[in-house]
Amino acid sequence: MTERPEKLSENRKDVDPRVGQLITDRIQEQTKILLAGFPCDEGVAINNGRQGAASAPAKIRDRLKKLTPDSRMNERHTLLLNKTCDYGDIKLSGKLERDQIQLGDLISEQLKEDRIPVIMGGGHETSFGHFLGYVYTDRSVSILNIDAHTDVRPLKGGRAHSGSPFRQALEHPSGCCQSYHVFGLSPSSVSAAHAAYIEQRGGTVRFNNNTDLNTVLRCLDELESDSVMVTMDMDAVEQGAAPGVSAPAAEGISSKLWLELAYQFGKHPKVTSFDLCEVNPKFDRDGQTIRLAALTIWYFLRGVAMQMGQT
């Protein structure tokens, strides 16, 4: 008589766990990572960009939850995911400045508890709200951005937008922004005045043809600040790999470099918070950009898991 194979549990958690089964929706004492969505693209509209990024956080989250822990470091990755809380999307008022303050309050709470906030935008106006978290914590920070654009434009009619967050941070009266460094820039999308503005304030400007892993990590290592806020704008990636963005560029860095950067940022002890911006599902092709965005978060969390394993 032939033996029947052992029947697998109907719950796949033990044999085929997914991120969505391992993370929680409640902040606990052990929580190390807080995932949150900032579903806003009001700043994109003010900046005359194409709207649609507001729907990105929910779609990125859904895709992320379907991924598995890395089997090559399963125990370590799973442990980190068990210490990850999905806060959900922040409920917005529709008033950009008010909503950025709300995001800053949330991030400040996490920084005070030594958690790492991971924010899914939204347009790049997300990053000014992200920065406000350091202001409200009275904590100095350096900002490292991977982006096709410098995003240091002046306000428009006194209104903040997706192209102004890092000018706002650099000029904030708190003085909390120690420096700003941007890599992956598209030469056809950066004015000489904006590049000079950053360099005159001690920052770094690197175009996509001069952006590689070692250059970025060397900058990160050499920063005097013990706190580094990392932001990654999906439009830095070549359009063929990431078509669904708010402001597409025909040239960019490779998705391979993009993911390796996300991993190394998670792994680096100076990185205290992270955001991913400008994914625009409205213009995506077959969910391609959403998949890359979810994998970006996955790689960042994998890097944090490696960091925890070294301590």
Buried (B, 14 or more C-beta within 10 A) or exposed (E): EEEEEEEEEEEEEEEEBBBBBBBBEEBEEEBBBBBBBBBBBBBBBBBEBBBBBBBBBBBBBEBBBEBBBBEEBEEBBBBBBBBBBBBEBBEBEEEBBEBBBBBBBBBBBBBEEEBBBBBBBBBBBBBBBBBBBBBBBEBBBBBBBBBBBBBBBEEBEEEBBBBBBBBBBBEBEBEBBBBBBBBBBBEEBBEEEBBEBBEEBEBBBBBBEEBBEEEBBEBBEEBEBEBBBBBBBBBBBBBEBBBBBBBBBEBBBEBEBBBBBBBBBBBBEBBBBBBBBBBBBBBBEEBBBBBBBBBBBBBBBBBBBBBBBEE
